Amino acid sequence: MSLATRYRPQNFEDLVGQLAAAQSLKNALEFKKIGHAYLFHGARGVGKTTMARILAKALNCVNGPTSTICNQCQHCTEISEGRSPDVIEIDAASNRGIDNIRELRAQAVFAPMNARYKVYILDEVHMLSTESFNALLKTLEEPPHHVVFIMATTELHKIPETIASRCQVYTFKKFNAREIADRLAHILGKEQIAFEREALLPIAERGEGSLRDAISLLDQTLAFSGSNTLTLAAVRESLDLLPSEVYATFLHGLRT
């Protein structure tokens, strides 16, 4: 199992960054102001799908709807393991046709099998065709009371205004290098892997704001080094990075 999968946050407390979105959703859960459609947008690897799964658990936890997820009941366990019959994840990039949305609409009218809510998570929702968006709009206009839609996209400008206006829209920002480095340090600590602190920043910067990409790069670097210690030298060699001294010498040469 990859590090990104193993250390995917399972509750609101474990989330890194996205504090504004997390707090808003927690407040909505605590005050029972639950929307029927949510739209999460932001760059890749910043936690949109992770937040969607956490929200699905919060809605269906045996103690819920709640912002304090137990992660032990049947509903939480099934959602965490991706086998809940009432939480349906759809990749809109490969299920973008009108027939796919018609099937979704036909199934949405039926009550959940076991859970409190039937939750549809539509990833990369901007990939839906125009006809599919029009079909989805009909359901968003008159949604069944037991259904919650959570849509995620990296390209908000491609979402029709008619769809976005019927959703609660949350912006997911890119992570800064310090936030990513701190998360990498947390993961290495859990894995009991010694590391040089200065080795984390190059990985964090190469992630370009994507925590998932940075963790994948960490996994790659650890596999490359083949040891239980992460060093700056190993990071530079694995990611093909030049030492900062080389850049400094190059810039000095340009000035002289």
GIPE-V662926 format. One record per helix or strand. SS is the DSSP state (H for helix, E for strand). FROM is the first residue (numbers start at 0). TO is the last residue. If there is no record, write none. Layout:
SS FROM TO
SS FROM TO
This chain:
H 2 5
H 11 13
H 18 29
E 36 41
H 47 59
H 73 79
E 86 90
H 97 107
E 117 122
H 124 126
H 129 140
E 146 152
H 155 157
H 160 163
E 167 171
H 176 189
E 193 194
H 197 205
H 210 224
E 228 229
H 231 237
H 243 254
